Amino acid sequence: MDYKAHMARVIAYIEENLSQELTLADCARMAGYSDYHFIRVFKYATKLTPADYIRKRRLTEIIKRLDNEAVISDLAFAYGFNSKENFTRAFAAEHRIRPTEFKAAQSSLKLYEPLQFESVPFSVTPEIRTLDPFTVVAYESDEEDPPSFWNKYNCRKGSKKLSGGMPCTDYGVCIWNHSIGKLDYFIGIRKEHARGDLSDTQEIAISGGRYAVFTTPPSTFYTFVSTIHQTWAFINNKWLPTSGCRSTGGHEFETYTEEARTFREQIHIPLEGLK
């Protein structure tokens, strides 16, 4: 499907008019398609409807301007939300926290930059390490998307709640649940650091052995979450199929210290057959 030049024209038009009214008819005309055909091609290119894409882009630009001095209602009106309440609902639906919680915690969110049709090469070289077994005390995710659960965990100061107030490294642990066909995801801290309120947590035993450890490339507050996603995609779609290594199928985990604000994390993949 030869759509890239047409869609690039539409994306540029949307960027130029994010703070103006954007109609489906105007976007379709910019692409040279009927409304019906435009929706089909746009969704094929972006995996989103035009309305969803525009909403995500507007929320992203508002977040970039949402510093301590910004007035939320002013930014919401500037980007087409007709009330602070409508903006708050859209923000909470997207990120599972309120704008005021984000302003207070300043956790990194999953943002949506303008769609690019030319892919940029991406790769990460892992270190192979031997780890001793350990246990993580963690909350089980109640969100389908791990970034949304991280938002809630960070904004509610889950790490310090578990540790009794001490800053420490957080662990995002995941494993495929074959019985129900979904990914089980947990966030918490190592058991030896858990000296606070441990209600509603469970213990996750992490096996010792050989791990491929990927450190995400340098990023910023705004690109951190997307860089993590790129790294996971590289691991699963490129490195594992071509490296000759295989995952054990056990717990994979990512580690990050929120208070360090380094915007780099490590992803650990358990490997089988290595000595």
Protein Blocks (a to p, Z undefined) as FASTA:
>chain_A
ZZklmmmmmmmmmmmmmmpccdfklmmmmnopafklmmmmmmmmnopafklmmmmmmmmm
mmmmmcfkbcfklmmmmnopabfklmmmmmmmmnopafklmmmnopacdddddddfbdcd
ddddddddddddddddddddfbfblklmmmmmmmnommmmmnoopacdddddddddfkno
pacddddddfklmcbdfehiacddddeddddddddddddfklmmmmmmmmmmmmmmmmmm
mnopacehiacdddddfklonopacdddddehiZZ
